[in-house]
């Protein structure tokens, strides 16, 4: 409940921020791939294939200077891929408010670049279904670090390349009644490309 309140408060602050403070607003739907990290060993099976297609959307606002805020949503279906058909359905979702530092090269209108770095904290959620009988979910408080480049082709459209790292804060104790995941931190990387719509 505490995580949901934090995420809701950050989203509300972003939505209600005055236009004078945030001159640029960006909406970026994206496609990407998850890679590396440690996703745990569910049901005693080591998962070697961690690269899964992911999708999502970023909503960000940045001022005339270099600081801004962003809300990032990402979703991956079948995050765990090699479970000997024991885990029949599973997915991972992240919802992360973040602070951005970016320098507009070429100004805030027309063609230009904006390299950036970011850091944030929010929700990492995982859902599982075992042999179509037992289902469970885990909500973790986690953080993200990353950066990338926004390249604008005009006043209102551009392309964004983004690289991020996600990790939960606590030791991962997710499991079912009789079979537990190996304890550890849940973490992974995400590389994505998206289309920027600037307002």
C-alpha positions in Angstrom: 0.0 0.0 0.0 2.9 2.4 0.8 4.4 1.8 -2.6 1.1 2.5 -4.4 0.7 5.8 -2.5 4.2 6.8 -3.4 3.7 6.1 -7.1 0.3 7.8 -7.1 1.8 10.9 -5.4 4.6 11.2 -7.9 2.2 10.8 -10.8 -0.1 13.4 -9.4 2.8 15.8 -8.9 3.9 15.3 -12.5 0.4 15.8 -13.8 -0.2 19.0 -11.8 3.2 20.6 -12.4 2.7 24.2 -13.7 3.5 24.8 -17.3 5.9 27.6 -16.4 8.1 25.1 -14.5 7.9 22.4 -17.2 8.3 23.8 -20.8 8.6 20.5 -22.6 6.4 17.5 -22.2 7.2 14.2 -23.8 5.2 11.0 -24.4 7.3 8.0 -25.6 5.8 4.6 -26.3 8.7 2.1 -26.6 9.7 -1.4 -27.5 12.8 -3.0 -25.9 14.5 -6.1 -24.6 15.4 -7.2 -21.0 18.9 -8.6 -20.5 21.3 -9.8 -17.8 20.9 -9.4 -14.1 19.6 -12.1 -11.7 16.0 -13.2 -12.1 16.2 -15.9 -9.4 15.8 -19.7 -9.8 12.1 -20.5 -9.7 11.3 -24.1 -8.8 14.9 -25.1 -8.8 15.4 -24.4 -12.5 18.2 -22.1 -13.6 16.9 -19.7 -16.2 19.5 -19.0 -18.9 17.3 -17.2 -21.3 16.5 -13.8 -19.7 16.2 -11.7 -22.9 12.5 -11.0 -23.4 10.7 -8.4 -25.5 9.2 -5.7 -23.4 7.0 -2.7 -24.1 5.8 0.4 -22.3 5.5 4.2 -22.2 7.3 7.1 -20.6 5.6 10.4 -19.8 8.1 13.2 -18.9 8.3 16.9 -18.4 11.5 19.0 -18.5 12.0 22.7 -17.9 14.0 25.3 -19.8 17.0 24.2 -17.8 18.3 20.6 -17.5 16.0 19.1 -14.8 12.7 17.2 -15.2 10.5 14.4 -14.0 9.3 11.2 -15.6 6.9 8.3 -15.0 8.0 5.1 -16.7 5.8 2.0 -17.2 7.2 -1.2 -18.6 5.5 -4.7 -19.1 7.0 -8.1 -20.0 4.9 -11.2 -20.7 6.5 -14.5 -19.9 9.5 -12.9 -18.2 10.6 -16.4 -17.0 11.0 -18.6 -20.0 12.5 -21.9 -19.0 10.5 -23.4 -16.2 9.9 -27.0 -17.5 6.2 -26.1 -18.1 5.6 -25.8 -14.4 5.1 -22.0 -14.4 2.5 -21.7 -17.2 1.9 -18.0 -17.1 4.1 -15.2 -15.7 4.8 -11.5 -16.3 6.8 -8.6 -14.8 5.7 -5.0 -14.6 7.6 -1.8 -13.5 6.2 1.6 -12.6 8.9 4.0 -11.8 8.8 7.8 -11.2 12.2 9.3 -11.8 14.2 12.5 -11.9 16.0 13.4 -15.2 19.0 15.5 -15.9 19.4 16.3 -19.6 21.1 19.0 -21.6 19.2 20.3 -24.7 21.8 20.5 -27.5 20.4 22.7 -30.2 17.7 24.2 -28.1 14.2 23.1 -27.2 12.6 23.6 -30.6 13.3 22.0 -34.0 16.1 19.6 -34.7 18.3 18.8 -31.7 19.7 16.2 -29.2 19.1 15.8 -25.5 21.4 13.3 -23.7 20.2 12.5 -20.2 20.7 10.5 -17.1 18.0 9.5 -14.6 17.3 7.9 -11.2 14.0 6.8 -9.7 12.2 4.4 -7.3 8.8 2.8 -7.5 7.0 -0.5 -8.0 8.3 -3.9 -9.4 5.5 -6.4 -9.7 5.6 -10.1 -10.7 2.7 -12.4 -11.3 2.9 -16.2 -11.6 0.5 -19.1 -12.4 1.8 -22.7 -11.6 0.3 -25.6 -13.6 -2.9 -23.5 -14.1 -3.8 -24.1 -10.5 -1.9 -21.8 -8.1 -1.4 -18.1 -8.8 0.6 -15.6 -6.8 2.0 -12.1 -7.1 4.8 -10.1 -5.6 4.9 -6.3 -5.2 8.5 -5.0 -4.5 9.8 -1.5 -3.8 12.7 -1.1 -6.3 14.8 1.5 -8.0 16.1 2.3 -11.5 19.2 4.0 -12.9 19.8 4.8 -16.5 20.3 7.2 -19.3 20.1 7.7 -23.0 19.6 10.2 -25.9 16.6 11.9 -27.3 17.0 13.0 -30.9 14.4 15.4 -32.3 13.6 15.6 -36.0 11.4 18.7 -35.6 9.4 20.5 -33.0 7.1 17.6 -32.1 8.7 14.3 -33.1 11.8 12.4 -32.4 13.5 9.1 -31.5 14.7 8.0 -28.0 17.3 5.4 -27.2 17.3 4.3 -23.5 19.2 2.0 -21.2 18.1 1.2 -17.7 18.9 -1.0 -14.7 16.1 -2.2 -12.3 16.5 -3.8 -8.9 14.4 -4.4 -5.8 15.7 -3.2 -2.5 14.9 -6.2 -0.3 16.0 -9.8 -0.4 13.6 -11.7 -2.7 11.5 -14.1 -0.7 8.9 -14.8 -3.4 7.8 -18.4 -3.5 4.9 -20.8 -3.2 3.9 -22.8 -0.2 6.2 -25.8 -0.7 8.8 -24.5 -3.2 10.7 -21.3 -2.8 12.8 -19.2 -5.1 16.5 -18.9 -4.2 16.9 -15.9 -2.0 18.6 -12.9 -3.6 17.8 -9.6 -5.3 15.7 -9.4 -8.4 17.4 -7.3 -11.0 17.8 -6.9 -14.8 18.7 -4.4 -17.5 16.4 -3.0 -20.2 17.4 -1.5 -23.6 14.6 0.2 -25.6 13.9 2.5 -28.5 10.8 4.7 -28.7 9.1 7.4 -30.7 9.0 10.8 -28.8 6.0 13.1 -29.1 6.9 16.5 -27.8 4.3 19.1 -26.7 
